[in-house]
């Protein structure tokens, strides 16, 4: 799991060529002007989901992890907490391999992700996004889905 500001994105270009391409998309595009939806970068290997939603209280959150995609989650506007835990420390309660998602139960740590910051969650990184900091607020986020073979 990685958390940093987009201004430091080049530090992570060496992780995988598709992670570099996903981070460059975030830098090179006016994300504020993009409407919610899916934007393909490299077919199913890299795509971006632009999301707008109201954050939720921690007790409403749900742990998730992915089988094959790495998530780059970038806060375009607003801020939220995101939970983090290694999947080995949690119990799998639902599997949806065809949708590249599993849901888990257990405990982990909370990270503050501010506007202009991003996280990188690999398949071994369970995460609980969309959590409010104090009270629910509207946020806009880009989630880059990267297949790292």
Beta strands, then each sheet from edge to edge (+ up, - down):
strand 1: 2-5
strand 2: 37-42
strand 3: 46-54
strand 4: 63-65
strand 5: 69-77
strand 6: 80-86
strand 7: 91-96
strand 8: 101-105
strand 9: 109-113
strand 10: 117-121
strand 11: 125-131
strand 12: 138-147
sheet 1: 1+ 10- 5+ 12- 3+ 2-
sheet 2: 4+ 8- 7+
sheet 3: 9+ 6- 11+
end
